[in-house]
């Protein structure tokens, strides 16, 4: 347990299910009433977790994540830093950093622009994140047939196009690692990231309608 955490009424934080492991809560987190933090959760710093949220076992929460009330996050999901989970979201896949998700099951809803501004991200930082987001989930002409965000992330990492842009690299690495095959049969995460509305609509042969994004 770190320092300066505000843990409100009837919240529960469970210790690890293994003697050699631990449940971790970093510094400066606000954990509101009735929140459940299960065994082996790893929570970073300065997160806000609203009332009634349920974090299942082995969930990994980054830094500066905002979680609305009544959310549930499936075991072994990873939630990247600076992400936002809208109230009532049911999360069964990894949530990339810097994005907003909403719904049952949670879908990508664009970049968490307001938080990035509040945290002092430069315009270059924000622009690079938006460019990667579009390349992964809103490719021009729908992208190559059968192409996936994972495949596109690997291709962009190999190309080195964003090699000098720190936050863009973090987003690409997250997606690439989230969908990577299990190593030695070890299951450490769910193996997929939240999908966008445009992905689902393309599969159904419909016209994609994605939330507006800043240019």
N, CA, C and O of each residue as an XYZ file, in Angstrom:
860
protein
N       0.842     -1.190      0.000
C       0.000      0.000      0.000
C       0.880      1.242      0.000
O       1.769      1.390      0.838
N       0.617      2.135     -0.956
C       1.400      3.353     -1.040
C       0.897      4.410     -0.080
O       0.219      4.100      0.899
N       1.228      5.661     -0.363
C       0.870      6.769      0.525
C      -0.187      7.656     -0.116
O      -0.395      7.627     -1.329
N      -0.862      8.457      0.738
C      -1.837      9.454      0.296
C      -3.011      8.859     -0.468
O      -3.579      9.517     -1.340
N      -3.380      7.625     -0.153
C      -4.573      7.035     -0.757
C      -5.798      7.390      0.073
O      -5.743      7.415      1.302
N      -6.903      7.664     -0.610
C      -8.178      7.972      0.047
C      -9.118      6.809     -0.243
O      -9.612      6.664     -1.362
N      -9.361      5.983      0.772
C     -10.177      4.777      0.611
C     -11.467      4.986      1.402
O     -11.445      5.131      2.625
N     -12.576      4.997      0.693
C     -13.841      5.402      1.288
C     -14.621      4.212      1.870
O     -14.126      3.086      1.936
N     -15.865      4.511      2.290
C     -16.651      3.564      3.066
C     -16.923      2.253      2.328
O     -17.282      2.239      1.150
N     -16.739      1.153      3.061
C     -17.116     -0.195      2.617
C     -16.353     -0.671      1.376
O     -16.781     -1.624      0.724
N     -15.250     -0.034      1.046
C     -14.389     -0.571     -0.017
C     -13.664     -1.803      0.516
O     -13.364     -1.886      1.707
N     -13.384     -2.755     -0.363
C     -12.665     -3.964      0.048
C     -11.452     -4.166     -0.840
O     -11.545     -4.066     -2.063
N     -10.319     -4.449     -0.227
C      -9.068     -4.714     -0.950
C      -8.528     -6.044     -0.434
O      -8.167     -6.161      0.737
N      -8.473     -7.034     -1.299
C      -8.095     -8.378     -0.892
C      -6.597     -8.613     -1.068
O      -5.988     -8.116     -2.015
N      -6.018     -9.364     -0.157
C      -4.619     -9.724     -0.297
C      -4.457    -10.780     -1.386
O      -5.443    -11.337     -1.870
N      -3.223    -11.049     -1.764
C      -2.936    -11.985     -2.846
C      -3.432    -13.390     -2.522
O      -3.551    -13.777     -1.360
N      -3.712    -14.129     -3.571
C      -4.113    -15.533     -3.410
C      -2.903    -16.454     -3.316
O      -3.061    -17.659     -3.120
N      -1.683    -15.898     -3.456
C      -0.456    -16.698     -3.370
C       0.489    -16.055     -2.361
O       0.629    -14.832     -2.350
N       1.136    -16.844     -1.519
C       2.014    -16.253     -0.488
C       3.197    -15.502     -1.049
O       3.734    -14.615     -0.384
N       3.623    -15.839     -2.276
C       4.788    -15.178     -2.853
C       4.426    -13.951     -3.675
O       5.318    -13.270     -4.182
N       3.138    -13.652     -3.821
C       2.688    -12.506     -4.605
C       2.012    -11.493     -3.689
O       1.907    -11.708     -2.481
N       1.552    -10.381     -4.275
C       0.894     -9.372     -3.448
C      -0.079     -8.551     -4.288
O       0.072     -8.424     -5.503
N      -1.059     -8.011     -3.621
C      -1.933     -6.992     -4.201
C      -1.271     -5.643     -3.960
O      -0.785     -5.376     -2.861
N      -1.248     -4.787     -4.986
C      -0.505     -3.530     -4.897
C      -1.425     -2.347     -5.169
O      -2.154     -2.337     -6.160
N      -1.389     -1.359     -4.297
C      -2.055     -0.069     -4.517
C      -0.987      1.003     -4.387
O      -0.334      1.108     -3.348
N      -0.804      1.803     -5.439
C       0.253      2.808     -5.459
C      -0.072      4.024     -4.604
O      -0.674      3.894     -3.538
N       0.323      5.202     -5.065
C       0.167      6.447     -4.298
C      -0.955      7.314     -4.867
O      -1.205      7.328     -6.073
N      -1.620      8.034     -3.967
C      -2.537      9.085     -4.381
C      -3.791      8.627     -5.078
O      -4.357      9.379     -5.871
N      -4.251      7.404     -4.809
C      -5.462      6.897     -5.450
C      -6.703      7.262     -4.639
O      -6.651      7.316     -3.410
N      -7.811      7.513     -5.323
C      -9.108      7.706     -4.692
C      -9.961      6.485     -5.001
O     -10.347      6.255     -6.147
N     -10.248      5.708     -3.967
C     -11.056      4.490     -4.097
C     -12.362      4.755     -3.351
O     -12.383      4.771     -2.120
N     -13.427      4.958     -4.078
C     -14.689      5.398     -3.472
C     -15.449      4.233     -2.839
O     -14.989      3.091     -2.845
N     -16.629      4.553     -2.290
C     -17.400      3.583     -1.534
C     -17.825      2.368     -2.351
O     -18.146      2.472     -3.535
N     -17.817      1.211     -1.685
C     -18.295     -0.056     -2.251
C     -17.432     -0.585     -3.387
O     -17.846     -1.507     -4.090
N     -16.245     -0.023     -3.584
C     -15.337     -0.547     -4.614
C     -14.729     -1.863     -4.119
O     -14.399     -1.999     -2.941
N     -14.587     -2.814     -5.020
C     -13.942     -4.087     -4.700
C     -12.652     -4.222     -5.510
O     -12.674     -4.202     -6.741
N     -11.539     -4.358     -4.810
C     -10.234     -4.601     -5.429
C      -9.840     -6.028     -5.073
O      -9.528     -6.317     -3.918
N      -9.853     -6.911     -6.046
C      -9.665     -8.343     -5.786
C      -8.190     -8.689     -5.604
O      -7.305     -7.839     -5.703
N      -7.968     -9.953     -5.338
C      -6.613    -10.464     -5.111
C      -5.700    -10.214     -6.305
O      -6.113    -10.345     -7.457
N      -4.458     -9.854     -6.015
C      -3.395     -9.730     -7.012
C      -3.596     -8.592     -8.007
O      -2.920     -8.548     -9.034
N      -4.507     -7.679     -7.719
C      -4.626     -6.470     -8.548
C      -3.374     -5.622     -8.352
O      -2.841     -5.532     -7.247
N      -2.912     -5.001     -9.436
C      -1.786     -4.062     -9.389
C      -2.307     -2.699     -9.837
O      -2.591     -2.496    -11.017
N      -2.429     -1.776     -8.899
C      -2.947     -0.452     -9.189
C      -1.816      0.567     -9.094
O      -1.064      0.577     -8.119
N      -1.698      1.420    -10.104
C      -0.632      2.414    -10.141
C      -0.940      3.619     -9.264
O      -1.401      3.472     -8.132
N      -0.683      4.808     -9.791
C      -0.757      6.034     -9.004
C      -1.828      6.994     -9.535
O      -2.067      7.083    -10.740
N      -2.464      7.707     -8.602
C      -3.384      8.816     -8.899
C      -4.562      8.388     -9.784
O      -4.974      9.118    -10.686
N      -5.087      7.210     -9.513
C      -6.286      6.743    -10.194
C      -7.525      7.157     -9.411
O      -7.470      7.322     -8.192
N      -8.634      7.323    -10.110
C      -9.926      7.607     -9.477
C     -10.875      6.467     -9.840
O     -11.198      6.253    -11.008
N     -11.310      5.748     -8.817
C     -12.188      4.589     -9.017
C     -13.504      4.884     -8.305
O     -13.555      4.925     -7.075
N     -14.564      5.089     -9.077
C     -15.829      5.559     -8.504
C     -16.639      4.422     -7.884
O     -16.318      3.243     -8.040
N     -17.682      4.809     -7.188
C     -18.483      3.908     -6.360
C     -18.953      2.656     -7.100
O     -19.365      2.706     -8.259
N     -18.877      1.537     -6.387
C     -19.446      0.292     -6.883
C     -18.661     -0.394     -7.979
O     -19.150     -1.354     -8.573
N     -17.463      0.070     -8.262
C     -16.643     -0.569     -9.300
C     -16.058     -1.877     -8.777
O     -15.695     -1.977     -7.605
N     -15.968     -2.878     -9.648
C     -15.440     -4.190     -9.304
C     -14.212     -4.479    -10.164
O     -14.319     -4.566    -11.387
N     -13.061     -4.628     -9.538
C     -11.832     -5.007    -10.234
C     -11.521     -6.451     -9.886
O     -11.205     -6.752     -8.736
N     -11.605     -7.342    -10.848
C     -11.406     -8.769    -10.596
C      -9.922     -9.085    -10.402
O      -9.061     -8.221    -10.564
N      -9.648    -10.330    -10.055
C      -8.287    -10.744     -9.747
C      -7.305    -10.517    -10.878
O      -7.630    -10.719    -12.048
N      -6.099    -10.094    -10.522
C      -4.974     -9.930    -11.449
C      -5.170     -8.793    -12.454
O      -4.423     -8.705    -13.429
N      -6.150     -7.931    -12.238
C      -6.293     -6.743    -13.094
C      -5.092     -5.831    -12.867
O      -4.639     -5.658    -11.736
N      -4.581     -5.251    -13.949
C      -3.480     -4.297    -13.868
C      -3.995     -2.931    -14.301
O      -4.457     -2.751    -15.427
N      -3.906     -1.981    -13.388
C      -4.368     -0.617    -13.640
C      -3.154      0.296    -13.682
O      -2.327      0.276    -12.770
N      -3.042      1.108    -14.752
C      -1.893      1.998    -14.888
C      -1.998      3.204    -13.973
O      -2.475      3.083    -12.844
N      -1.559      4.369    -14.444
C      -1.594      5.615    -13.688
C      -2.620      6.578    -14.299
O      -2.850      6.573    -15.509
N      -3.227      7.397    -13.446
C      -4.154      8.459    -13.871
C      -5.333      7.910    -14.672
O      -5.812      8.556    -15.604
N      -5.793      6.723    -14.306
C      -6.978      6.134    -14.934
C      -8.216      6.653    -14.212
O      -8.229      6.750    -12.985
N      -9.249      6.984    -14.969
C     -10.535      7.361    -14.393
C     -11.561      6.280    -14.664
O     -11.738      5.857    -15.807
N     -12.244      5.826    -13.604
C     -13.246      4.768    -13.758
C     -14.559      5.269    -13.175
O     -14.642      5.567    -11.984
N     -15.586      5.362    -14.017
C     -16.893      5.804    -13.572
C     -17.577      4.776    -12.689
O     -17.127      3.634    -12.597
N     -18.657      5.174    -12.040
C     -19.344      4.298    -11.107
C     -19.939      3.068    -11.769
O     -20.369      3.109    -12.921
N     -19.954      1.970    -11.017
C     -20.627      0.755    -11.464
C     -19.942      0.000    -12.570
O     -20.584     -0.800    -13.250
N     -18.664      0.223    -12.775
C     -17.931     -0.533    -13.801
C     -17.498     -1.889    -13.250
O     -17.386     -2.070    -12.038
N     -17.261     -2.827    -14.141
C     -16.690     -4.116    -13.774
C     -15.589     -4.445    -14.775
O     -15.780     -4.296    -15.982
N     -14.436     -4.894    -14.275
C     -13.293     -5.228    -15.127
C     -12.948     -6.696    -14.904
O     -12.654     -7.121    -13.787
N     -12.990     -7.459    -15.991
C     -12.741     -8.902    -15.924
C     -11.329     -9.212    -15.459
O     -10.407     -8.420    -15.650
N     -11.178    -10.385    -14.843
C      -9.865    -10.793    -14.357
C      -8.826    -10.797    -15.466
O      -9.106    -11.151    -16.612
N      -7.618    -10.393    -15.090
C      -6.425    -10.368    -15.941
C      -6.469     -9.299    -17.037
O      -5.583     -9.263    -17.891
N      -7.470     -8.440    -17.027
C      -7.460     -7.324    -17.967
C      -6.413     -6.291    -17.541
O      -6.170     -6.089    -16.351
N      -5.804     -5.646    -18.528
C      -4.885     -4.540    -18.293
C      -5.561     -3.250    -18.761
O      -6.135     -3.198    -19.849
N      -5.486     -2.223    -17.935
C      -6.033     -0.916    -18.290
C      -4.873      0.067    -18.326
O      -4.231      0.316    -17.305
N      -4.606      0.627    -19.502
C      -3.461      1.497    -19.681
C      -3.626      2.849    -19.005
O      -4.740      3.281    -18.711
N      -2.507      3.504    -18.764
C      -2.508      4.821    -18.112
C      -3.278      5.851    -18.942
O      -3.310      5.790    -20.171
N      -3.896      6.799    -18.232
C      -4.638      7.919    -18.828
C      -5.890      7.466    -19.581
O      -6.437      8.224    -20.381
N      -6.343      6.250    -19.333
C      -7.589      5.786    -19.940
C      -8.775      6.225    -19.092
O      -8.623      6.577    -17.922
N      -9.962      6.197    -19.702
C     -11.190      6.525    -18.982
C     -12.249      5.471    -19.297
O     -12.522      5.183    -20.462
N     -12.844      4.898    -18.244
C     -13.918      3.925    -18.373
C     -15.213      4.601    -17.939
O     -15.381      4.929    -16.764
N     -16.117      4.807    -18.873
C     -17.372      5.487    -18.559
C     -18.203      4.652    -17.593
O     -18.098      3.425    -17.571
N     -19.026      5.321    -16.797
C     -19.830      4.641    -15.797
C     -20.647      3.497    -16.380
O     -21.235      3.625    -17.453
N     -20.677      2.379    -15.662
C     -21.441      1.216    -16.083
C     -20.760      0.330    -17.113
O     -21.352     -0.653    -17.559
N     -19.529      0.651    -17.503
C     -18.834     -0.148    -18.520
C     -18.530     -1.553    -17.995
O     -18.100     -1.727    -16.854
N     -18.759     -2.531    -18.838
C     -18.405     -3.912    -18.544
C     -17.199     -4.265    -19.420
O     -17.326     -4.398    -20.638
N     -16.043     -4.414    -18.799
C     -14.780     -4.519    -19.537
C     -14.304     -5.962    -19.529
O     -14.004     -6.519    -18.473
N     -14.235     -6.566    -20.713
C     -13.788     -7.952    -20.828
C     -12.502     -8.075    -21.652
O     -11.987     -9.178    -21.840
N     -11.984     -6.945    -22.142
C     -10.748     -6.918    -22.919
C      -9.843     -5.812    -22.380
O     -10.295     -4.933    -21.646
N      -8.571     -5.861    -22.747
C      -7.640     -4.825    -22.316
C      -8.056     -3.457    -22.859
O      -8.545     -3.341    -23.982
N      -7.853     -2.439    -22.049
C      -8.150     -1.061    -22.453
C      -6.832     -0.346    -22.708
O      -6.049     -0.170    -21.774
N      -6.559      0.074    -23.946
C      -5.287      0.738    -24.248
C      -5.140      2.058    -23.493
O      -6.136      2.642    -23.066
N      -3.914      2.527    -23.326
C      -3.702      3.837    -22.703
C      -4.265      4.964    -23.577
O      -4.361      4.841    -24.798
N      -4.633      6.062    -22.914
C      -5.030      7.325    -23.554
C      -6.427      7.316    -24.175
O      -6.816      8.311    -24.787
N      -7.193      6.235    -24.043
C      -8.473      6.147    -24.747
C      -9.650      6.213    -23.781
O      -9.491      6.091    -22.566
N     -10.840      6.411    -24.355
C     -12.083      6.310    -23.618
C     -12.837      5.073    -24.083
O     -12.862      4.768    -25.276
N     -13.458      4.353    -23.136
C     -14.303      3.221    -23.495
C     -15.639      3.363    -22.783
O     -15.747      4.015    -21.745
N     -16.653      2.735    -23.367
C     -17.989      2.818    -22.794
C     -18.802      1.635    -23.287
O     -18.625      1.169    -24.413
N     -19.702      1.150    -22.428
C     -20.691      0.182    -22.873
C     -20.539     -1.199    -22.274
O     -19.605     -1.486    -21.526
N     -21.495     -2.044    -22.630
C     -21.525     -3.450    -22.248
C     -21.670     -4.257    -23.545
O     -22.772     -4.342    -24.089
N     -20.580     -4.849    -24.050
C     -19.207     -4.819    -23.588
C     -18.480     -3.561    -24.051
O     -18.807     -3.005    -25.099
N     -17.485     -3.107    -23.266
C     -16.878     -1.800    -23.499
C     -16.268     -1.693    -24.892
O     -15.531     -2.577    -25.328
N     -16.582     -0.605    -25.582
C     -16.042     -0.314    -26.911
C     -15.248      0.989    -26.858
O     -15.511      1.854    -26.022
N     -14.285      1.117    -27.751
C     -13.498      2.340    -27.841
C     -14.370      3.505    -28.291
O     -15.198      3.374    -29.192
N     -14.164      4.643    -27.646
C     -14.947      5.834    -27.955
C     -14.068      7.050    -28.228
O     -14.521      8.186    -28.080
N     -12.832      6.828    -28.620
C     -11.957      7.943    -28.953
C     -10.881      8.170    -27.909
O     -10.690      7.363    -26.999
N     -10.179      9.289    -28.061
C      -9.059      9.642    -27.191
C      -9.565     10.404    -25.964
O     -10.516     11.181    -26.055
N      -8.924     10.173    -24.825
C      -9.267     10.864    -23.584
C      -8.623     12.254    -23.573
O      -7.748     12.547    -22.758
N      -9.075     13.090    -24.491
C      -8.427     14.365    -24.787
C      -8.360     15.299    -23.584
O      -7.327     15.924    -23.340
N      -9.446     15.398    -22.836
C      -9.498     16.341    -21.720
C      -8.430     16.018    -20.689
O      -7.740     16.921    -20.214
N      -8.281     14.752    -20.336
C      -7.270     14.376    -19.341
C      -5.863     14.639    -19.864
O      -5.004     15.099    -19.112
N      -5.615     14.359    -21.127
C      -4.287     14.618    -21.683
C      -3.942     16.109    -21.561
O      -2.815     16.463    -21.217
N      -4.914     16.969    -21.843
C      -4.687     18.413    -21.708
C      -4.400     18.786    -20.263
O      -3.487     19.564    -19.985
N      -5.177     18.232    -19.346
C      -4.998     18.539    -17.924
C      -3.650     18.056    -17.402
O      -3.090     18.645    -16.477
N      -3.134     16.988    -17.994
C      -1.863     16.419    -17.536
C      -0.657     17.031    -18.248
O       0.473     16.589    -18.042
N      -0.890     18.039    -19.079
C       0.214     18.761    -19.690
C       0.827     18.117    -20.907
O       1.971     18.417    -21.250
N       0.091     17.231    -21.577
C       0.602     16.656    -22.817
C       0.753     17.761    -23.859
O      -0.110     18.631    -23.975
N       1.832     17.727    -24.603
C       2.038     18.725    -25.640
C       1.145     18.431    -26.835
O       0.595     17.336    -26.957
N       1.006     19.409    -27.711
C       0.220     19.195    -28.926
C       0.840     18.099    -29.775
O       0.117     17.320    -30.397
N       2.157     18.025    -29.812
C       2.824     16.956    -30.567
C       2.497     15.591    -29.977
O       2.256     14.633    -30.711
N       2.490     15.504    -28.633
C       2.119     14.243    -27.982
C       0.705     13.828    -28.385
O       0.476     12.697    -28.814
N      -0.229     14.750    -28.244
C      -1.636     14.449    -28.544
C      -1.833     14.091    -30.010
O      -2.595     13.185    -30.344
N      -1.134     14.817    -30.883
C      -1.263     14.553    -32.316
C      -0.754     13.161    -32.667
O      -1.363     12.460    -33.475
N       0.362     12.760    -32.063
C       0.923     11.430    -32.359
C       0.006     10.329    -31.854
O      -0.136      9.298    -32.510
N      -0.627     10.531    -30.684
C      -1.567      9.539    -30.156
C      -2.777      9.414    -31.079
O      -3.218      8.303    -31.374
N      -3.317     10.543    -31.535
C      -4.463     10.505    -32.447
C      -4.105      9.805    -33.754
O      -4.907      9.051    -34.305
N      -2.893     10.062    -34.242
C      -2.479      9.441    -35.503
C      -2.381      7.924    -35.365
O      -2.793      7.186    -36.260
N      -1.836      7.465    -34.243
C      -1.748      6.019    -34.013
C      -3.143      5.419    -33.849
O      -3.430      4.348    -34.383
N      -4.007      6.113    -33.110
C      -5.378      5.621    -32.926
C      -6.061      5.402    -34.278
O      -6.673      4.362    -34.521
N      -5.942      6.403    -35.148
C      -6.563      6.281    -36.473
C      -5.951      5.128    -37.267
O      -6.667      4.383    -37.935
N      -4.630      4.981    -37.193
C      -3.961      3.923    -37.948
C      -4.392      2.539    -37.475
O      -4.504      1.614    -38.279
N      -4.634      2.394    -36.166
C      -4.992      1.084    -35.623
C      -6.471      0.764    -35.788
O      -6.823     -0.360    -36.147
N      -7.346      1.744    -35.529
C      -8.784      1.452    -35.475
C      -9.607      2.165    -36.532
O     -10.779      1.834    -36.713
N      -9.037      3.128    -37.232
C      -9.747      3.828    -38.299
C      -8.879      3.925    -39.547
O      -8.677      5.021    -40.070
N      -8.365      2.799    -40.035
C      -7.462      2.863    -41.199
C      -8.204      3.340    -42.446
O      -9.399      3.093    -42.604
N      -7.489      4.014    -43.311
C      -8.082      4.505    -44.551
C      -8.587      3.332    -45.382
O      -7.922      2.302    -45.493
N      -9.774      3.501    -45.965
C     -10.403      2.482    -46.814
C     -10.605      1.172    -46.070
O     -10.714      0.113    -46.688
N     -10.656      1.242    -44.728
C     -10.912      0.033    -43.956
C      -9.712     -0.846    -43.727
O      -9.824     -1.860    -43.039
N      -8.547     -0.492    -44.286
C      -7.348     -1.292    -44.088
C      -7.321     -2.514    -44.980
O      -8.260     -2.768    -45.735
N      -6.233     -3.274    -44.888
C      -6.095     -4.496    -45.663
C      -7.121     -5.537    -45.211
O      -7.484     -5.571    -44.035
N      -7.590     -6.382    -46.124
C      -8.527     -7.439    -45.731
C      -7.929     -8.303    -44.622
O      -6.759     -8.682    -44.673
N      -8.746     -8.602    -43.631
C      -8.355     -9.460    -42.501
C      -7.266     -8.835    -41.624
O      -6.736     -9.503    -40.736
N      -6.927     -7.569    -41.859
C      -5.948     -6.911    -41.002
C      -6.589     -6.585    -39.660
O      -7.782     -6.288    -39.590
N      -5.790     -6.640    -38.591
C      -6.280     -6.378    -37.240
C      -5.465     -5.258    -36.605
O      -4.366     -4.961    -37.075
N      -5.976     -4.629    -35.547
C      -5.161     -3.641    -34.841
C      -3.831     -4.210    -34.370
O      -2.819     -3.508    -34.390
N      -3.815     -5.463    -33.951
C      -2.564     -6.097    -33.531
C      -1.563     -6.149    -34.673
O      -0.400     -5.788    -34.498
N      -2.009     -6.596    -35.846
C      -1.115     -6.681    -37.005
C      -0.631     -5.298    -37.426
O       0.531     -5.126    -37.795
N      -1.528     -4.313    -37.371
C      -1.137     -2.956    -37.747
C      -0.156     -2.368    -36.741
O       0.757     -1.636    -37.125
N      -0.333     -2.683    -35.443
C       0.615     -2.209    -34.426
C       2.002     -2.797    -34.653
O       3.002     -2.086    -34.558
N       2.064     -4.086    -34.950
C       3.356     -4.720    -35.211
C       4.033     -4.105    -36.430
O       5.243     -3.878    -36.425
N       3.246     -3.833    -37.484
C       3.813     -3.246    -38.697
C       4.346     -1.843    -38.432
O       5.411     -1.483    -38.935
N       3.621     -1.046    -37.649
C       4.076      0.310    -37.352
C       5.315      0.302    -36.463
O       6.202      1.140    -36.629
N       5.383     -0.634    -35.524
C       6.589     -0.745    -34.700
C       7.792     -1.130    -35.552
O       8.888     -0.601    -35.368
N       7.581     -2.046    -36.476
C       8.678     -2.485    -37.345
C       9.119     -1.366    -38.283
O      10.301     -1.261    -38.611
N       8.177     -0.532    -38.716
C       8.518      0.537    -39.655
C       9.344      1.642    -38.995
O      10.095      2.351    -39.666
N       9.198      1.782    -37.671
C       9.928      2.823    -36.963
C       9.363      4.214    -37.157
O      10.007      5.197    -36.790
N       8.153      4.320    -37.736
C       7.572      5.629    -38.039
C       7.392      6.484    -36.784
O       7.512      7.708    -36.837
N       7.103      5.827    -35.652
C       6.848      6.571    -34.412
C       7.935      6.330    -33.373
O       7.706      6.516    -32.178
N       9.106      5.920    -33.818
C      10.168      5.509    -32.893
C      10.598      6.614    -31.943
O      11.025      6.332    -30.823
N      10.494      7.859    -32.366
C      10.957      8.976    -31.531
C       9.831      9.622    -30.730
O      10.056     10.601    -30.018
N       8.623      9.079    -30.843
C       7.459      9.667    -30.168
C       7.050      8.743    -29.017
O       6.464      7.682    -29.231
N       7.369      9.169    -27.804
C       7.259      8.315    -26.618
C       5.863      7.747    -26.419
O       5.705      6.535    -26.276
N       4.848      8.606    -26.406
C       3.498      8.143    -26.095
C       2.915      7.297    -27.228
O       2.165      6.356    -26.971
N       3.246      7.617    -28.453
C       2.810      6.788    -29.576
C       3.397      5.384    -29.458
O       2.710      4.395    -29.714
N       4.672      5.300    -29.069
C       5.312      3.996    -28.881
C       4.632      3.203    -27.774
O       4.443      1.993    -27.904
N       4.265      3.870    -26.690
C       3.593      3.181    -25.588
C       2.278      2.567    -26.059
O       1.976      1.418    -25.734
N       1.496      3.330    -26.824
C       0.224      2.829    -27.335
C       0.432      1.639    -28.269
O      -0.275      0.637    -28.163
N       1.386      1.743    -29.173
C       1.660      0.637    -30.093
C       2.140     -0.610    -29.353
O       1.698     -1.720    -29.648
N       3.038     -0.425    -28.401
C       3.552     -1.565    -27.637
C       2.444     -2.247    -26.853
O       2.402     -3.474    -26.772
N       1.549     -1.459    -26.276
C       0.447     -2.024    -25.502
C      -0.400     -2.943    -26.371
O      -0.694     -4.073    -25.982
N      -0.792     -2.463    -27.541
C      -1.658     -3.258    -28.423
C      -0.913     -4.494    -28.934
O      -1.486     -5.581    -29.005
N       0.355     -4.327    -29.286
C       1.147     -5.461    -29.774
C       1.286     -6.542    -28.708
O       1.158     -7.731    -29.003
N       1.548     -6.130    -27.468
C       1.754     -7.106    -26.390
C       0.435     -7.696    -25.897
O       0.392     -8.853    -25.478
N      -0.635     -6.912    -25.943
C      -1.923     -7.401    -25.456
C      -2.415     -8.595    -26.259
O      -3.045     -9.500    -25.712
N      -2.130     -8.598    -27.544
C      -2.640     -9.643    -28.431
C      -1.584    -10.679    -28.790
O      -1.825    -11.533    -29.643
N      -0.423    -10.618    -28.156
C       0.644    -11.572    -28.461
C       0.268    -12.954    -27.942
O      -0.455    -13.066    -26.952
N       0.757    -14.020    -28.606
C       0.474    -15.378    -28.126
C       1.040    -15.590    -26.730
O       2.022    -14.961    -26.336
N       0.400    -16.488    -25.991
C       0.881    -16.807    -24.653
C       2.264    -17.443    -24.722
O       2.575    -18.196    -25.645
N       3.083    -17.125    -23.732
C       4.427    -17.667    -23.665
C       4.471    -18.840    -22.688
O       4.076    -18.706    -21.530
N       4.958    -19.998    -23.166
C       5.115    -21.189    -22.320
C       3.815    -21.576    -21.617
O       3.828    -22.101    -20.504
N       2.698    -21.308    -22.283
C       1.413    -21.676    -21.711
C       0.976    -20.817    -20.549
O      -0.019    -21.130    -19.896
N       1.703    -19.723    -20.269
C       1.379    -18.865    -19.137
C       0.343    -17.827    -19.550
O       0.565    -17.070    -20.495
N      -0.782    -17.789    -18.851
C      -1.854    -16.848    -19.179
C      -1.791    -15.689    -18.201
O      -2.217    -15.811    -17.052
N      -1.257    -14.560    -18.660
C      -1.096    -13.405    -17.787
C      -2.060    -12.275    -18.126
O      -2.192    -11.335    -17.342
N      -2.740    -12.338    -19.272
C      -3.729    -11.329    -19.637
C      -4.737    -11.930    -20.592
O      -4.559    -13.059    -21.047
N      -5.791    -11.196    -20.903
C      -6.910    -11.782    -21.633
C      -6.607    -12.037    -23.106
O      -7.253    -12.885    -23.722
N      -5.639    -11.326    -23.686
C      -5.215    -11.612    -25.050
C      -5.920    -10.839    -26.141
O      -5.845    -11.225    -27.307
N      -6.613     -9.745    -25.797
C      -7.268     -8.930    -26.816
C      -7.531     -7.544    -26.234
O      -7.548     -7.364    -25.017
N      -7.735     -6.570    -27.115
C      -8.042     -5.208    -26.673
C      -9.475     -4.857    -27.042
O     -10.069     -5.471    -27.929
N     -10.025     -3.863    -26.351
C     -11.380     -3.402    -26.660
C     -11.495     -3.047    -28.140
O     -10.555     -2.530    -28.743
N     -12.642     -3.329    -28.701
C     -12.842     -3.079    -30.116
C     -13.522     -1.738    -30.329
O     -14.158     -1.192    -29.428
N     -13.373     -1.220    -31.541
C     -14.030      0.036    -31.885
C     -15.351     -0.257    -32.577
O     -15.556     -1.349    -33.106
N     -16.249      0.728    -32.572
C     -17.517      0.563    -33.269
C     -17.303      0.341    -34.752
O     -18.038     -0.420    -35.381
N     -16.295      1.004    -35.319
C     -16.056      0.863    -36.757
C     -15.645     -0.560    -37.114
O     -16.023     -1.062    -38.173
N     -14.865     -1.228    -36.234
C     -14.505     -2.627    -36.488
C     -15.747     -3.500    -36.582
O     -15.892     -4.293    -37.513
N     -16.635     -3.349    -35.620
C     -17.839     -4.173    -35.587
C     -18.737     -3.896    -36.772
O     -19.327     -4.818    -37.336
N     -18.847     -2.623    -37.158
C     -19.709     -2.272    -38.275
C     -19.138     -2.748    -39.602
O     -19.882     -3.147    -40.498
N     -17.793     -2.704    -39.728
C     -17.191     -3.229    -40.960
C     -17.455     -4.723    -41.100
O     -17.708     -5.213    -42.200
N     -17.396     -5.446    -39.982
C     -17.665     -6.880    -40.031
C     -19.094     -7.166    -40.479
O     -19.355     -8.174    -41.136
N     -20.012     -6.280    -40.123
C     -21.417     -6.464    -40.495
C     -21.741     -5.846    -41.847
O     -22.877     -5.919    -42.317
N     -20.717     -5.224    -42.481
C     -20.944     -4.599    -43.773
C     -21.683     -3.295    -43.692
O     -22.275     -2.845    -44.673
N     -21.654     -2.672    -42.508
C     -22.333     -1.402    -42.325
C     -21.339     -0.264    -42.454
O     -20.128     -0.481    -42.440
N     -21.856      0.949    -42.579
C     -21.016      2.139    -42.613
C     -20.564      2.465    -41.211
O     -21.371      2.496    -40.282
N     -19.279      2.709    -41.052
C     -18.740      2.987    -39.719
C     -19.085      4.392    -39.268
O     -19.000      5.345    -40.043
N     -19.476      4.514    -38.008
C     -19.742      5.811    -37.387
C     -18.935      5.875    -36.098
O     -19.340      5.310    -35.083
N     -17.823      6.543    -36.130
C     -16.940      6.663    -34.957
C     -17.107      8.058    -34.360
O     -17.326      9.018    -35.099
N     -17.008      8.187    -33.035
C     -17.110      9.512    -32.432
C     -16.116     10.487    -33.038
O     -15.011     10.094    -33.413
N     -16.496     11.754    -33.138
C     -15.610     12.764    -33.722
C     -14.338     12.898    -32.922
O     -14.358     12.841    -31.692
N     -13.219     13.076    -33.625
C     -11.934     13.248    -32.983
C     -11.319     14.554    -33.421
O     -11.521     15.002    -34.549
N     -10.561     15.168    -32.517
C      -9.874     16.403    -32.864
C      -8.870     16.134    -33.973
O      -8.230     15.083    -33.995
N      -8.732     17.074    -34.883
C      -7.788     16.909    -35.975
C      -6.403     17.364    -35.529
O      -5.453     17.307    -36.309
